Amino acid sequence: MSETTHDGGVAVTEPPSPDEHLTAAELAAKYGLTVSGARPSLAEYVRRLWGRRHFIVAFSQAKLTAQYSQAKLGQLWQVATPLLNALVYYLIFGLILDAGRGMTKDVYIPFLVTGVFVFTFTQSSVMAGVRAISGNLGLVRALHFPRASLPISFALQQLQQLLFSMIVLVAVACAFGSYPDLSWALMVPVLVLQFLFNTGLALVMARLGAKTPDLAQLMPFVMRTWMYASGVMFSIPIMLQDKPAWIADVLQWNPAAIYMDLMRFALIDGYGSENLPPHVWAVAAGWAALVAVGGFVYFWKAEERYGRG
């Protein structure tokens, strides 16, 4: 395009750009551009997450090793901490408050220790999940990877810690007359189901904690309330036998109580199926599937927002 100037010369001007009137979204679509850090499809996200499986395992192991690196007893605290908690609860609830009524000492002590160890697994997974994103913002902002890797890795760390504790748990059970038999094999599916449940819960808490860091200060109170409502220190049916039946039913059907009771049933000879609610395995599997799948989808929906702002 040209035009004549006042002195008779000819000035050449640029033709209008074909992109001049396009919006940013239209320009991106025209030239095949995508948003940096955009959320992939759910199937693609799972594929990428599977590709990071070695990182997830290595990260969980590194966190586990570093957790007690400054303590002189080191990794022994993985076992000593829940064991000391169980001792305190036995002194208060077992001896002073007689929370073990209806059970012999040989049943109540393994009952209590099992409850403390198993609930600690869930409690630690939740607390680690709350800080999974907010406590690792440097890593989240520096590298591009599926953010679900972090809460899953923290849940795996807590599973490894529980497996160390299981050595002491087995020793306590044997010391009070519960010896290995076929029922002990049930501990494997119980741990698998609880791990799935805990992982889903960690994913939910990771998303909530990424948006509201103060949630980490509130969760200890929530977890303490959950612990007292789950029958860690007492048998729910026995303790609430003079209360309306629906109260005991609600408390027994909560997932923390379900996984604790299944572990007790598998491990303790004197803790029979009469202590379990009906269809307990189906309920345990249902809780695991619902929370694991629901938590994963809930976390994935906010994938592009983690580490922003």
Number of C-alpha atoms within 10 A of each C-alpha: 8 10 11 10 9 7 6 8 9 11 10 10 9 7 8 9 7 7 11 8 10 11 10 10 11 13 14 13 11 11 8 8 11 10 9 8 13 11 16 15 11 13 9 11 18 16 12 15 18 14 13 14 14 11 15 21 16 13 18 24 19 11 15 19 13 13 14 15 12 8 11 9 11 13 17 13 17 20 19 14 13 21 19 14 14 22 16 12 19 21 12 14 16 20 11 10 11 14 21 22 14 13 16 10 13 18 20 24 21 26 28 25 26 29 26 23 24 24 23 19 25 26 23 20 29 29 23 24 32 29 24 28 27 21 16 13 15 11 14 19 12 9 9 10 17 22 25 23 21 26 31 28 26 29 30 23 25 27 23 17 19 20 15 15 21 16 11 17 20 18 13 18 23 16 12 16 14 19 14 15 10 8 13 17 12 14 16 12 15 20 19 14 20 26 22 22 28 30 31 31 26 36 35 24 28 31 28 20 22 23 15 13 16 12 16 19 11 10 16 14 11 11 18 11 11 18 20 12 19 25 24 25 26 24 23 19 19 15 15 14 11 8 10 9 11 9 13 19 14 11 19 23 19 16 20 27 25 24 27 24 29 23 24 27 22 22 27 25 19 16 21 13 13 8 16 19 15 11 8 17 17 10 17 23 18 15 22 23 16 14 21 24 16 16 22 21 16 16 22 23 14 13 19 16 15 19 18 9 4
